[in-house]
Every structure is written in structure tokens, then in C-alpha cells.
Amino acid sequence: MSLKPLQSSLLCLLVALSACGGNDDGLPLFVDPIDTQQPTFSLAVSDAPVDGLSDVILCFSSITLTGESDDLVMQVGDADFGITANDLCLDDTGNIVPNAVGINLLEYKGSEFLSLVNDYTIEAGHYAQINLGMTDGSYAVDKLDYSKTPIRVPSNEIELNGFSAVENTDVGFTVEFDLRKALTAPEGQTGYILQSDGIRIVNNQQAGDINGLVSETLLINNLCEPLADIHGNPAAVYLYQGTQLDIDTLADNDGSEGVAPYASSTVYFDSSQTLYPFEIGFVPFGSYTVALSCNISDDPEMDDEVSFLDVKEVTIDENKPEGSVDFEEGYE
């Protein structure tokens, strides 16, 4: 008995991927289902440079993704982890911390990065949080006398926002350490503390970078110093979300003015080209104001006196992920 049109339509709906009709044998034609793949996860680290330090070594031990049912933990030393353990992390007795990797953030400035884990297969779903497990042994090295100062990470953990992953997609993020904001030296305490305020996570597919040059004439005319010195930074740049901002409302890293900086970086002397460049990497797509200052000293826990020489505006998006800003004249 032949199927009625409605019954035939229902059969097509139930098999979903079948082709209604028949072959020479009168059998329905079926199409193979579309192959689906689990999503992959990648995570890297990068840094905005800090004043006065030649090395900033942070000691990592794990990455944990907080899932809807179970947590996914990736340990240093696992085959799927992007980098292996090294001997840079020492405990209080001078012994090497096992299953830990020390990373010098100042080797990955601006748009440069180091992959912690790359294309790691994960289950589709929502992950409420990304946690970076840290160990003892982090430290900073002074640029002039090479003295070491320990860095403490509260609870030995850095907590970052989560994400959702769907099948057939690759999700990739970069953890950007804005050390001018994150690295603090509280009065009465020994060493530095790494604060979460200066750490942000950025979706790599929705971010670009901002770079530029500062003219030597502008620096000289405004008595910025030291010039032509690879050990010092003559100026700093601050990045603010939005445009058409009043320069008097722009704050430093803990200022009381109305507009707080999204990120900041230093201007340095490039002796190979006799130039004064800067770069801020992994900036989410959007419109920004970039402000230039000769006031290098900026305690992230104090409202410092920071004045700005000039401001520029820049927009980065998927069509133009690299923004260029050059400072040649003073603010008018």
C-alpha cells in the first residue's frame, strides 16, 4: 500500500537527513549526517611593558576550565600542555618547584605572545571560569642593579572570565598582563603583589593592536627623559575606551578623574633605528583615545599627578585590526 502525501512528509521529517523519493528499488534515499567535531581551546599570555624592570618571571602550574558538570584541568608536564616545566621557579629553600614553568612576561610584549596550550579538544558547552594555577617562585629583576624581588600572587590563582564553546569551532584567548597596573608594591610589605585589576582576557578573533611612534622633538621640547637610553623610558601612553574625551577627565592607573584607562604601556628607545615606539597588544575591537605623558611614575594604588602632552583617536575592527598612532605635535 502506498503512503499518503502527509505520511510521506512525516517520514521525511523523522529521518531528517533522508532524501524523499526513491531509487530503482523503491527504497528511500538517505544522506550521511554532517560530521561534527568537538571545539578546541587555546590560551596564550602577553604583556604590556613595565618601567624599571628587565625581567618579570611568573610561575604557572595549570589551567582549569570550570565546566557545567566537571572541571577540565591541564597541568604543566601533560603532553597536551603547550610548554614544559623548567627550572626558573624555586621555593623558599632554593629547590626547583616541580611541574611548574617560569615565563618571563617581558619577552612577550605588545602583540607578541607565548602559547600555554594550543588546540586542546574540549566538550561543547559553557565554561564559567578560566583559572590559571600559579606556584611559588615568581620574581622581578631590576633593570639597573639586577636585584631580584619576589612576586606574590594571592591564593596562587588568577581567575578569569569564562566562555561558551560550540561544535566545529576553535576558541582562542590571550591573557594580557598590564604590569603597570597589575604589579604593586604595598607599603610595609616585602616584594610585589600581582593584582587582578591589571589582568584581562581577550578573544583573539575580536582583537587587534595599537602601535605608533613619538617624535624626539616632542620629547625634548617637553623635557621628557631619559632620552636615547635603553634602560629607561622617556614617556608612557594610556589607552581609554571611547573618543571625543575631555583631556582633563583622563585618569592615571588609580586616579580620581572621570575616565579610567583601559590599558597603558611605555615608550622606549629603539637604538637600532633611533626611534621612540610603543605598542599595546590584544585590544578588543572598538574606538579608543590614546594619551601621551612624560610622567613615568604611576603607582597603581595611588592617584598620581599625570599630565598629558597629546591625545589621538584610533579605531580597530575586523577590517583594520592594526591601529597606528603617531605623536608629533603638542596637544592644543
C-alpha positions as CSV (number, residue, x, y, z in Angstrom):
1,M,0.0,0.0,0.0
2,S,1.5,3.4,-1.0
3,L,2.0,6.1,1.6
4,K,-0.3,9.2,1.5
5,P,1.4,12.5,0.9
6,L,1.2,13.6,4.6
7,Q,2.6,10.3,5.8
8,S,5.4,10.6,3.3
9,S,6.2,14.1,4.6
10,L,6.2,12.9,8.2
11,L,8.6,10.1,7.3
12,C,10.9,12.7,5.7
13,L,10.8,14.8,8.8
14,L,11.6,11.9,11.1
15,V,14.6,10.7,9.3
16,A,15.7,14.4,8.9
17,L,18.6,13.8,6.6
18,S,16.8,11.5,4.1
19,A,16.0,12.4,0.5
20,C,12.3,11.8,-0.1
21,G,11.7,9.9,-3.3
22,G,13.0,6.5,-4.3
23,N,15.7,4.7,-6.2
24,D,15.2,1.9,-8.7
25,D,14.3,-0.5,-5.8
26,G,11.6,1.8,-4.4
27,L,13.7,2.5,-1.2
28,P,14.1,6.0,0.3
29,L,17.4,7.7,-0.4
30,F,19.4,8.7,2.7
31,V,22.2,11.3,3.0
32,D,25.0,10.7,5.5
33,P,24.8,13.0,8.5
34,I,27.2,16.0,8.6
35,D,30.3,15.3,10.6
36,T,30.6,17.3,13.8
37,Q,33.8,18.0,15.7
38,Q,34.4,19.0,19.2
39,P,35.6,22.5,19.8
40,T,39.2,23.3,20.6
41,F,40.7,25.6,23.2
42,S,43.8,27.7,23.0
43,L,45.3,30.1,25.6
44,A,48.4,32.4,25.4
45,V,50.0,35.1,27.5
46,S,51.3,38.5,26.6
47,D,52.4,41.7,28.4
48,A,52.4,45.4,28.3
49,P,55.9,46.5,29.5
50,V,56.6,48.0,32.9
51,D,59.0,50.7,34.0
52,G,62.4,49.8,35.6
53,L,62.3,46.0,35.3
54,S,64.3,43.8,32.9
55,D,62.5,40.5,33.8
56,V,59.2,39.6,35.3
57,I,59.1,35.8,35.9
58,L,55.7,34.3,36.7
59,C,55.4,30.7,37.6
60,F,52.5,28.7,36.2
61,S,51.3,25.2,37.1
62,S,47.9,24.6,35.5
63,I,44.9,25.8,33.6
64,T,41.5,24.9,34.8
65,L,38.2,25.3,32.9
66,T,35.2,25.3,35.1
67,G,32.6,23.3,33.2
68,E,28.9,22.8,33.7
69,S,29.4,19.3,35.3
70,D,33.1,18.7,35.6
71,D,36.3,20.8,35.6
72,L,38.9,20.3,33.0
73,V,42.4,20.6,34.4
74,M,45.5,20.9,32.2
75,Q,48.8,20.5,34.2
76,V,52.3,21.7,33.3
77,G,54.0,18.5,32.2
78,D,51.0,17.0,30.5
79,A,51.5,16.0,26.9
80,D,48.8,18.4,25.7
81,F,50.2,21.4,27.5
82,G,51.9,23.8,25.1
83,I,55.1,24.2,27.1
84,T,57.1,22.0,29.5
85,A,58.4,22.6,33.0
86,N,61.6,24.5,33.6
87,D,64.0,25.3,36.5
88,L,63.1,29.0,36.9
89,C,60.7,28.6,39.8
90,L,62.3,28.0,43.2
91,D,60.7,27.5,46.6
92,D,61.8,29.2,49.8
93,T,64.6,26.6,50.3
94,G,66.0,27.1,46.8
95,N,64.7,23.9,45.4
96,I,63.1,23.7,42.0
97,V,59.3,23.7,42.1
98,P,58.1,20.5,40.3
99,N,55.6,20.7,37.4
100,A,56.0,24.4,37.1
101,V,57.1,26.7,34.3
102,G,58.6,30.2,34.8
103,I,57.7,32.6,32.0
104,N,59.4,36.0,31.5
105,L,56.5,38.2,30.5
106,L,58.8,40.9,29.3
107,E,59.8,38.7,26.4
108,Y,56.2,38.8,25.1
109,K,55.4,42.5,24.8
110,G,52.8,44.2,22.7
111,S,51.4,41.8,20.1
112,E,54.0,39.0,20.9
113,F,52.7,36.1,22.8
114,L,53.5,32.6,24.2
115,S,51.0,29.8,23.8
116,L,50.3,27.9,27.1
117,V,48.0,25.4,25.4
118,N,47.1,25.1,21.7
119,D,44.1,23.4,20.0
120,Y,43.2,21.3,23.1
121,T,39.9,19.4,22.4
122,I,37.2,20.2,24.9
123,E,33.5,19.4,25.2
124,A,31.0,21.8,23.8
125,G,29.2,23.9,26.4
126,H,29.6,26.8,28.8
127,Y,32.7,27.2,31.0
128,A,32.0,29.6,33.8
129,Q,35.7,30.5,34.5
130,I,39.3,30.1,33.4
131,N,41.7,29.7,36.3
132,L,45.5,30.0,36.0
133,G,47.2,28.0,38.7
134,M,50.4,29.6,40.0
135,T,53.2,28.4,42.2
136,D,55.8,29.9,44.4
137,G,58.9,31.3,42.9
138,S,57.7,34.3,40.8
139,Y,60.0,37.3,40.8
140,A,61.1,40.6,39.1
141,V,64.6,41.8,38.2
142,D,65.6,45.4,38.5
143,K,66.8,46.9,35.2
144,L,69.8,48.8,36.8
145,D,71.2,46.7,39.6
146,Y,69.7,43.3,38.6
147,S,68.4,42.7,42.1
148,K,65.5,40.2,42.5
149,T,62.3,41.0,44.2
150,P,59.7,38.2,44.9
151,I,56.2,38.5,43.4
152,R,53.3,37.1,45.3
153,V,50.0,36.0,43.6
154,P,47.1,36.0,46.0
155,S,45.8,32.4,46.6
156,N,48.3,31.3,43.9
157,E,45.5,31.6,41.4
158,I,44.4,34.0,38.6
159,E,40.6,33.9,38.0
160,L,39.4,35.0,34.5
161,N,36.0,35.2,32.8
162,G,34.6,32.1,31.2
163,F,33.3,31.4,27.7
164,S,31.0,29.2,25.6
165,A,32.2,26.7,23.0
166,V,30.1,25.1,20.3
167,E,30.9,22.3,17.9
168,N,33.1,22.9,14.9
169,T,34.7,26.0,16.4
170,D,38.1,26.9,17.7
171,V,38.2,29.3,20.7
172,G,41.4,31.1,21.4
173,F,42.2,33.7,24.1
174,T,45.2,35.7,25.3
175,V,45.8,36.7,28.9
176,E,47.2,40.3,28.7
177,F,49.2,41.4,31.8
178,D,49.2,45.2,32.1
179,L,52.1,45.2,34.5
180,R,52.0,49.0,35.1
181,K,48.6,48.4,36.7
182,A,48.9,44.8,38.0
183,L,52.3,44.9,39.7
184,T,52.0,46.7,43.0
185,A,54.5,47.2,46.0
186,P,52.3,47.9,49.0
187,E,53.9,50.0,51.7
188,G,55.1,47.9,54.7
189,Q,55.1,44.6,52.7
190,T,58.0,42.7,51.2
191,G,58.1,42.4,47.4
192,Y,55.5,42.8,44.7
193,I,51.9,41.7,44.6
194,L,50.2,40.8,41.3
195,Q,46.8,42.4,41.3
196,S,43.9,41.1,39.2
197,D,42.9,44.6,38.2
198,G,45.7,44.7,35.6
199,I,45.0,41.3,34.1
200,R,42.5,40.9,31.3
201,I,41.5,38.1,28.9
202,V,40.9,38.8,25.2
203,N,39.2,36.8,22.5
204,N,41.8,36.6,19.8
205,Q,39.3,36.7,16.9
206,Q,37.9,40.0,18.1
207,A,41.1,41.9,19.0
208,G,43.9,43.8,17.3
209,D,46.8,46.0,18.4
210,I,47.7,49.7,18.5
211,N,51.2,50.9,17.8
212,G,53.0,54.2,17.0
213,L,55.9,56.5,17.3
214,V,56.7,59.5,19.4
215,S,58.9,62.2,17.8
216,E,62.2,63.0,19.6
217,T,61.5,66.7,19.2
218,L,58.2,66.4,21.1
219,L,60.0,64.6,23.9
220,I,62.8,67.1,24.1
221,N,60.5,70.1,24.0
222,N,58.6,68.7,27.0
223,L,61.7,67.8,28.9
224,C,60.9,64.1,28.8
225,E,63.9,62.0,30.0
226,P,65.9,59.8,29.8
227,L,66.3,60.0,26.0
228,A,68.4,57.6,23.9
229,D,68.6,55.3,26.9
230,I,67.8,51.6,26.6
231,H,67.5,51.3,30.4
232,G,64.8,54.0,30.8
233,N,61.5,55.0,29.3
234,P,61.0,58.7,28.4
235,A,57.2,58.5,28.2
236,A,54.1,56.5,28.6
237,V,50.9,56.0,26.7
238,Y,47.4,55.4,28.2
239,L,44.5,53.8,26.3
240,Y,40.9,54.9,27.0
241,Q,37.7,53.4,25.6
242,G,35.7,55.8,23.5
243,T,36.5,59.0,21.6
244,Q,35.9,62.8,22.0
245,L,37.1,62.6,25.6
246,D,38.0,65.7,27.6
247,I,41.7,65.5,28.4
248,D,41.0,66.9,31.9
249,T,38.9,63.8,32.6
250,L,41.6,61.2,31.8
251,A,42.9,59.4,34.9
252,D,46.1,57.5,35.6
253,N,46.0,53.9,36.8
254,D,44.4,54.7,40.1
255,G,43.4,58.3,39.5
256,S,40.3,60.0,40.7
257,E,39.4,61.7,37.3
258,G,36.3,60.5,35.5
259,V,37.7,58.2,32.8
260,A,39.9,55.3,33.9
261,P,42.5,53.8,31.5
262,Y,41.7,50.5,29.8
263,A,45.5,49.8,29.4
264,S,48.8,51.6,29.4
265,S,52.3,51.0,28.1
266,T,55.7,52.6,27.9
267,V,57.5,54.4,25.1
268,Y,61.0,53.1,24.7
269,F,64.2,54.0,22.8
270,D,64.9,51.8,19.8
271,S,68.6,52.2,19.3
272,S,68.7,50.3,16.1
273,Q,66.5,52.8,14.3
274,T,66.8,55.9,16.6
275,L,63.1,55.9,17.2
276,Y,60.7,56.0,20.1
277,P,58.0,53.4,19.5
278,F,55.2,52.0,21.7
279,E,52.7,49.2,21.3
280,I,49.6,47.9,23.1
281,G,48.6,44.5,22.0
282,F,45.4,42.4,22.2
283,V,42.9,45.3,22.3
284,P,39.3,44.4,21.7
285,F,37.7,45.9,18.5
286,G,36.4,49.4,19.2
287,S,37.2,53.1,19.2
288,Y,39.8,54.4,21.6
289,T,41.7,57.5,22.8
290,V,45.4,57.3,23.2
291,A,47.1,59.8,25.5
292,L,50.8,60.6,25.8
293,S,52.5,61.6,29.1
294,C,56.1,62.2,30.3
295,N,55.1,61.2,33.8
296,I,56.5,57.7,34.0
297,S,56.0,57.2,37.8
298,D,52.5,55.8,38.2
299,D,51.7,53.8,41.3
300,P,48.6,51.7,40.6
301,E,47.5,52.2,44.2
302,M,47.8,56.0,44.3
303,D,46.3,59.0,42.5
304,D,49.5,60.3,40.8
305,E,49.9,63.7,39.1
306,V,49.9,62.7,35.5
307,S,49.6,65.3,32.8
308,F,49.1,64.6,29.1
309,L,51.0,66.2,26.2
310,D,48.7,65.0,23.4
311,V,45.8,62.8,22.6
312,K,44.9,60.8,19.5
313,E,41.9,58.7,18.4
314,V,42.0,55.4,16.7
315,T,39.6,52.6,15.7
316,I,40.4,49.0,15.2
317,D,38.0,46.4,13.8
318,E,38.0,43.2,11.8
319,N,38.8,45.1,8.6
320,K,41.6,47.0,10.1
321,P,42.9,45.2,13.2
322,E,46.1,47.2,13.5
323,G,45.8,50.8,14.5
324,S,48.6,53.3,14.1
325,V,49.0,56.5,16.2
326,D,52.0,58.9,15.9
327,F,52.6,61.7,18.2
328,E,54.4,64.7,16.5
329,E,52.8,67.8,18.0
330,G,51.6,69.0,21.4
331,Y,48.0,69.0,22.5
332,E,46.1,72.2,21.6
